[in-house]
Each structure stands twice: as structure tokens, then as C-alpha cells.
Amino acid sequence: MTDKILTFSSEKQSIVTGSALPDDCEPDIISLRPQHFSDYIGQPEMVETLKIAIEAAKQRSEPIEHVLFHGPPGLGKTTMAHIIASEMGGKLTVTSGPALEKGGDLVGVLTHLGEGDILFIDEIHRTPKAVEEFLYPAMEDFAIDFVFDKGVHARSHRYRLKHFTLVGATTRVGMLSSPLRDRFGIFKSLDFYSENDLINITRRSAKLLGLSIDDESALELAKRSRGTPRIVNRLLKRVRDYAQVRSDGTISVETVEAALALEGVDKVGLTNLDRSYIDTIIKFYNGGPVGIDAIAATLQEESDTLVDVVEPFLLKMGFIIRTSSGRKVSETAYRHFGIK
Ligand code: ADE
């Protein structure tokens, strides 16, 4: 395998980005990832749609249709691709839009897929246009068209592919071209998880890591993890380390509070970057409305990080409002931060 496959996002990250960090590829994270629907907690409508599609495809002895997942980082898009592959009994190949730099990169991956295999393309909205052109016939006709020569001498050769399933994931569904979007048979948006789901995910992960955690501590972690399983698992590990080194190894509400204070994570899961974002709009732009590029420039952050990682949770909390003339800080945020 080349490093173009099994490649994840390399955007600027902090402990609460929700994006995959190198740490997430360690053996213990692999085992935290549910492998089957029976281990999966949350997103009941999506799970039901996929269970039906998989069952129906299996009954017809066909691969499941191409699936597109949309939603903020860390909500389980990659996990779902793993589950689809294991439930269908196919091999999973993982790559990402930015890793597919040339048509040849994608052709190499496609030609190695077997019947019923799953190809997962993360950040599919960042696939270069020239590469995307190869995806259309691959998705629709399970073929690649090679064109030789130009003008009157142009000839094309069709290479047949095995019947595979493409699972695409994106944080920006609006950036997908319509020819690509239209070739997916199943389209699912992942939502932030409820507090109850996150408590159950924390309990499950703690058990897998051999930790004991009381209900109050699990609730405290759930409240501070921005509705995101990847974050709750990451914070649980930081709390585990803190309890081990600074306490007697027991996880309590006090260790959760102390460990997360050290990480700059507050009672509702806001981080230093969230606070700076809100602060910038209030101090420099009078509470808004202000364009995302201006906020990014003032904060010296990538605007993609703000849009993909910071804003979805602030919007969900009702702390910011997106208007046609830019972002505005809401009354709720002024109240939460105690600003007049
Ligand atoms: N770990 C991460 N996401 C999970 C989920 N949705 N269910 C169970 N464990 C998880």
C-alpha cells in the first residue's frame, strides 16, 4: 500500500478538533471503534437506513449502493465505512480527496478493488477536478475510460472494474459538484450526539480501556465533548492519564474537572479557540456581522478550520448566527460569557 491510501486529514489540530489525530491510529483507538452495528451507539435513523440497504443488497447478492456521509469531523463517518465493510464482508480501502493528486493515484486504487470491496474517500470535496472525472464512470459503470491521442486520432479504451461501493465523507456538502453528488444512492447527514449517547459511548470506551468510571464523571465528560464521540474518547484518555499521574488512578468528577481545565475545555465543551473566535467578533468587529476571512485573518487561523471545526458547535449552541452579511455573536453568547 502507498501512503496515499490510509491517509487522514492533516489540518491544524487541537485536542478538541474532532479531526483524526495521529494518536487516533494507535492500537487502543482501533479497538474503541465499533466494528458492527450492534456495538454502535447513536444516529438511529442513519443506522436503520444502512441496515436495510445492506440487508437488501445481501439478499440480492449485490454490493450496496454508493454512500455519501456529511457532517462535522469526529461524528463517525470513517467508523461507518468500517462497519459497512465488515457487515458486507468486503475489504476496506481508505484514502482522502487531497491524497489523490493525479488521475493515476485514483486509477491505482480502483484497479486493486475486488468484487464487493469498499473504497472510503474522506474529504471527498477536496478531490481535484481531474481526478473526479475518473470517478464518474467508475461509480456509474464500474469502468475507467482511458483516452489515447487527440482530435481525429483520439481513441478510448474502457477498463472494467470490479463492482465496488464508494463511501464518501465530507464536511462541506455544498462544495461537491452536482455530477458527483448525484452518483451517490444513499446520502446521510450525521448529527451531534445526545448527552445520553455520549455517556454510553464513554462507558463503553472506559470498559474497553479497562477503566472504571462512575455515572457523574461519565456525564461530566459527555457534557464537555461537543456532541462528538471522537472528542469524548480523546478527553477520556486525558482524564485517565491525569488520574494515573496526579491522583490514585480513580476517575472522579474532580479528576475530570482538573484534567479538562488543563486542556482549556470549559463546562460546556468550549475551548480556547472557541473563546478567541467569539472574543474577536465582539472586540474587533462590534459583535458582527463579519466575514469568515476577516475573523480568520485576525485570529491567524485557517478559515477552513473555523468553518469545519469551530463554527458547527457554536451554531448548534446558538452562540453565533450566520447571516448573508457574515457571522454575528448572539444574545445567548453574551449571556454565557457575562458580557454586556
Ligand atoms: N466510539 C466512537 N463512536 C462510537 C459510537 N457511535 N458508538 C460506540 N462507540 C463509539
Boltz pocket constraint, residues with backbone or C-beta under 6 A from the ligand:
constraints:
  - pocket:
      binder: B
      contacts: [[A, 32], [A, 33], [A, 34], [A, 39], [A, 40], [A, 41], [A, 42], [A, 75], [A, 76], [A, 79], [A, 201], [A, 204], [A, 229], [A, 230], [A, 233]]
      max_distance: 6.0
